[in-house]
Amino acid sequence: MTLTDRANLILRTEHAEVVRRALSPELAENIPRTRVKVTGGKDEIVIEIDADGLAALRAALNSYIRWSNVAEETAKEVGRA
């Protein structure tokens, strides 16, 4: 497989570690025609997506953005409790 399309997301949040941990099970799943790497620092998450085609890239981006958002919102709510 030749991965030809790439996107890098950089998310800044005080809940970066929690969000990275929440995304880790998804990294074990194999999204067809994509490769995903999640790294980052104290207040930053870097999501690198390589895909074979724009459709696969868009699908992976949508998934990781949605999962990141859910993890972030959950971390905020837990912090308020």
NORSULCOR-V191754 format. One record per residue. N is the residue number from 1. PHI is phi in radians with two decimals (999 if undefined). OMEGA is omega in whole degrees, 0 to 359 (none if undefined). Layout:
# NORSULCOR-V191754
n:phi:omega
N:PHI:OMEGA
N:PHI:OMEGA
This chain:
# NORSULCOR-V191754
n:phi:omega
1:999:175
2:-1.80:180
3:-1.52:189
4:-1.97:182
5:-2.01:186
6:-2.44:173
7:-2.44:174
8:-2.13:176
9:-1.84:174
10:-2.09:181
11:-1.98:178
12:-1.91:182
13:-2.77:175
14:-1.28:179
15:-1.84:187
16:-0.99:182
17:-1.11:179
18:-1.11:181
19:-1.15:178
20:-1.04:179
21:-1.12:179
22:-1.16:180
23:-1.40:187
24:-1.01:177
25:-1.11:180
26:-1.19:179
27:-1.15:179
28:-1.30:178
29:-1.36:182
30:-1.84:175
31:-1.32:184
32:-0.94:175
33:1.09:179
34:-2.39:171
35:-2.36:184
36:-2.22:177
37:-2.29:178
38:-2.09:178
39:-2.39:175
40:2.60:181
41:-2.08:186
42:-0.98:183
43:-2.06:186
44:-2.50:174
45:-2.14:176
46:-2.03:179
47:-2.00:180
48:-1.88:181
49:-2.15:172
50:-1.97:184
51:-2.48:175
52:-1.64:179
53:1.90:182
54:-1.18:180
55:-1.11:178
56:-1.16:178
57:-1.11:180
58:-1.06:180
59:-1.09:180
60:-1.15:178
61:-1.03:180
62:-1.01:180
63:-1.10:183
64:-1.20:176
65:-1.14:180
66:-1.11:180
67:-1.11:178
68:-1.12:180
69:-1.11:179
70:-1.08:180
71:-1.11:179
72:-1.10:181
73:-1.11:178
74:-1.14:179
75:-1.09:178
76:-1.11:181
77:-1.14:179
78:-1.11:179
79:-1.13:180
80:-1.44:185
81:-1.26:none
